[in-house]
Amino acid sequence: MKHIILIHGAFHTGACWSLVAPLLSKHGFIVQTPTLPGQRGNPRNPLFVSLKSYVDDIIKLAESLDAPATLLGHSLAGFAISAGAERRPELFSRLIYLTAAIPKPGRSTLRDAAPAGPSQPPRMKPSLSVTFPADQAGDFFYNSCTPEMQTKAKELLSPQPLRPMLGTVKSTQARLGSVEKHFFECLHDRVMPIHEQRRKQGHQRFASIETLDTDHSPFFSNPQALTEAILRAVCGKN
């Protein structure tokens, strides 16, 4: 059996993988969809939630498995999976970045990976935990989704602890650089536009780059296409 750990991005929880996980299970994967600390379903005071908290939880889960896992990170989680692989590269057979933040080698902050310009999210009240305005989430996160799916997706949004967005990833070629990496870019992404995704891909070396004809959230807008891309990255299946 093949282990895969799916890590959600900012403002989401493990529930965002509800359409993808069953598809992967049908192909023999043992699928883990944890909710990171401080998100809905895994409550923690946001004062004590950091990028390190995310990495600690990912490592603990990976250690509980009986074989190295594929680790997929969406959006903000690109930093978390990178830091996890830097700390314990032997736990992960490969990393998949789903329109995700890509750290530069050495020392990197989210500012190095974040898009600039009109893709910036709407203003949110500064706090230890921020809430994305649901009335704007459809156009920002889910612009390729049907209206019905947009409604369901917005119901799953979670307040986002701020401190993980301020974390730093320190990486080396000997550790993070030793783990196979794949990048899935999304053509109609309004969070990280395609030109930004392609510009940041130079931060790391990728074994493959997949192009999905979707928004920032293919787990909702086209779970079948996302599943097929995962199969190609993991199994080499077309």
Secondary structure as the mmCIF struct_conf table of DSSP 4:
data_model
#
loop_
_struct_conf.conf_type_id
_struct_conf.id
_struct_conf.beg_label_comp_id
_struct_conf.beg_label_asym_id
_struct_conf.beg_label_seq_id
_struct_conf.end_label_comp_id
_struct_conf.end_label_asym_id
_struct_conf.end_label_seq_id
STRN STRN1 LYS A 2 ILE A 7
TURN_TY1_P TURN_TY1_P1 ALA A 10 PHE A 11
HELX_RH_3T_P HELX_RH_3T_P1 GLY A 14 TRP A 17
TURN_TY1_P TURN_TY1_P2 SER A 18 LEU A 19
HELX_RH_AL_P HELX_RH_AL_P1 VAL A 20 LYS A 26
TURN_TY1_P TURN_TY1_P3 HIS A 27 GLY A 28
STRN STRN2 PHE A 29 GLN A 32
HELX_LH_PP_P HELX_LH_PP_P1 PRO A 34 LEU A 36
TURN_TY1_P TURN_TY1_P4 PRO A 37 GLY A 38
BEND BEND1 GLN A 39 GLN A 39
TURN_TY1_P TURN_TY1_P5 ARG A 40 GLY A 41
BEND BEND2 ASN A 42 ASN A 42
HELX_RH_3T_P HELX_RH_3T_P2 PRO A 46 PHE A 48
HELX_RH_AL_P HELX_RH_AL_P2 LEU A 51 GLU A 63
TURN_TY1_P TURN_TY1_P6 SER A 64 SER A 64
BEND BEND3 LEU A 65 ALA A 67
STRN STRN3 ALA A 69 HIS A 74
TURN_TY1_P TURN_TY1_P7 SER A 75 LEU A 76
HELX_RH_AL_P HELX_RH_AL_P3 ALA A 77 ARG A 87
HELX_RH_3T_P HELX_RH_3T_P3 PRO A 89 LEU A 91
STRN STRN4 PHE A 92 LEU A 98
BEND BEND4 THR A 99 THR A 99
HELX_LH_PP_P HELX_LH_PP_P2 PRO A 103 LYS A 104
BEND BEND5 PRO A 105 PRO A 105
STRN STRN5 GLY A 106 THR A 109
HELX_RH_AL_P HELX_RH_AL_P4 LEU A 110 ALA A 113
BEND BEND6 ALA A 114 ALA A 114
BEND BEND7 GLY A 117 GLY A 117
TURN_TY1_P TURN_TY1_P8 PRO A 118 SER A 119
HELX_LH_PP_P HELX_LH_PP_P3 GLN A 120 ARG A 123
BEND BEND8 SER A 127 LEU A 128
STRN STRN6 SER A 129 VAL A 130
HELX_RH_AL_P HELX_RH_AL_P5 ALA A 134 PHE A 140
TURN_TY1_P TURN_TY1_P9 PHE A 141 PHE A 141
TURN_TY1_P TURN_TY1_P10 ASN A 143 SER A 144
BEND BEND9 CYS A 145 CYS A 145
HELX_RH_AL_P HELX_RH_AL_P6 PRO A 147 GLU A 155
TURN_TY1_P TURN_TY1_P11 LEU A 156 LEU A 156
STRN STRN7 GLN A 160 PRO A 161
BEND BEND10 LEU A 162 LEU A 162
HELX_RH_3T_P HELX_RH_3T_P4 ARG A 163 LEU A 166
STRN STRN8 THR A 168 SER A 171
TURN_TY1_P TURN_TY1_P12 GLN A 173 ARG A 175
HELX_RH_3T_P HELX_RH_3T_P5 LEU A 176 SER A 178
BEND BEND11 VAL A 179 VAL A 179
STRN STRN9 GLU A 180 CYS A 186
TURN_TY1_P TURN_TY1_P13 LEU A 187 HIS A 188
BEND BEND12 ARG A 190 MET A 192
HELX_RH_AL_P HELX_RH_AL_P7 ILE A 194 LYS A 200
HELX_RH_3T_P HELX_RH_3T_P6 GLN A 201 HIS A 203
BEND BEND13 GLN A 204 GLN A 204
BEND BEND14 ALA A 207 ALA A 207
STRN STRN10 SER A 208 LEU A 212
BEND BEND15 ASP A 213 THR A 214
BEND BEND16 HIS A 216 HIS A 216
HELX_RH_AL_P HELX_RH_AL_P8 PRO A 218 SER A 221
HELX_RH_AL_P HELX_RH_AL_P9 PRO A 223 CYS A 235
#
